[in-house]
Amino acid sequence: KGKIPSKKTKKHRTYKLNSSVENFQLQNAVDGEMLSLENPEYAEAKGFILVFISNDCPTTQLYEERIIQLQEKYAHKGYPVIAVNPYNPTYHPKESLENSSKVASRKQFNFPYLVNGYNVAKRFGAVKTPQVYVLQKSGKKLKIRYIGAIDNKPRLPKYHNTKYTEKAVDRLLVGSRKYIKVTRPLGTTIYHYAPRKVEELVSRK
């Protein structure tokens, strides 16, 4: 009997490099629709550039234009961008659907921006915003081929910038997996805050 909980824990352990990713479905702040990795529009995709971002993260704001450029460069090649907000808006009101929709509209996001992604973030083991996971379709499975930073220059992208995410996707596009790796994500630590008492929640609002 003692082994039953451990099996359950094992089933939901955090993803690692080369882990198979299970499908998930969240609401898209761009159009209000539900979106999953198995949506018909992604039937021909070779994989995804999954990036965790937030409305209140200064580093995310530095990278927004670069994330838009990743979508422009790779969506038509089979690697569309999907952004996920890793927070529960009940505890983080600034990360609500309404605020996320305003950000997506103001910044003219050309990619889906999924909200309420706290369980997805925990499953992926995301620790920062922004943090990237490059996913590749392998048969019927979806495998993680890169985890980490978009690049190594948040503030000065034009100087000595190593574009980790682009390198990873470029290698996958030519059939090479030599760049499968993990880099240190740069940005704001994801704080999965949950109040202990209702009064504490009210006081934070």
GIURJO-V886009 format. One record per residue. N is the residue number from 0. SS is DSSP state (h for helix, s for strand, l for the rest). Layout:
n-><N/N>
ss-><SS/SS>
//
This chain:
n-><0/1/2/3/4/5/6/7/8/9/10/11/12/13/14/15/16/17/18/19/20/21/22/23/24/25/26/27/28/29/30/31/32/33/34/35/36/37/38/39/40/41/42/43/44/45/46/47/48/49/50/51/52/53/54/55/56/57/58/59/60/61/62/63/64/65/66/67/68/69/70/71/72/73/74/75/76/77/78/79/80/81/82/83/84/85/86/87/88/89/90/91/92/93/94/95/96/97/98/99/100/101/102/103/104/105/106/107/108/109/110/111/112/113/114/115/116/117/118/119/120/121/122/123/124/125/126/127/128/129/130/131/132/133/134/135/136/137/138/139/140/141/142/143/144/145/146/147/148/149/150/151/152/153/154/155/156/157/158/159/160/161/162/163/164/165/166/167/168/169/170/171/172/173/174/175/176/177/178/179/180/181/182/183/184/185/186/187/188/189/190/191/192/193/194/195/196/197/198/199/200/201/202/203/204>
ss-><l/l/h/h/h/h/h/h/h/h/h/l/l/l/l/l/l/l/l/s/l/l/l/l/s/s/s/s/l/l/l/l/l/s/s/s/l/l/l/h/h/h/l/l/l/l/s/s/s/s/s/s/l/l/l/l/l/h/h/h/h/h/h/h/h/h/h/h/h/h/h/h/h/h/h/h/h/l/s/s/s/s/s/s/l/l/l/l/l/l/l/l/h/h/h/l/h/h/h/h/h/h/h/h/h/h/l/l/l/l/l/s/s/s/s/l/l/h/h/h/h/h/h/h/l/l/l/s/s/l/s/s/s/s/s/s/s/s/l/l/s/s/s/s/s/s/s/s/l/l/l/l/l/l/l/l/l/l/l/l/l/l/l/h/h/h/h/h/h/h/h/h/h/l/l/l/l/l/l/l/s/s/l/l/l/l/l/s/s/l/l/l/l/l/l/l/l/h/h/h/h/h/h/h/l>
//
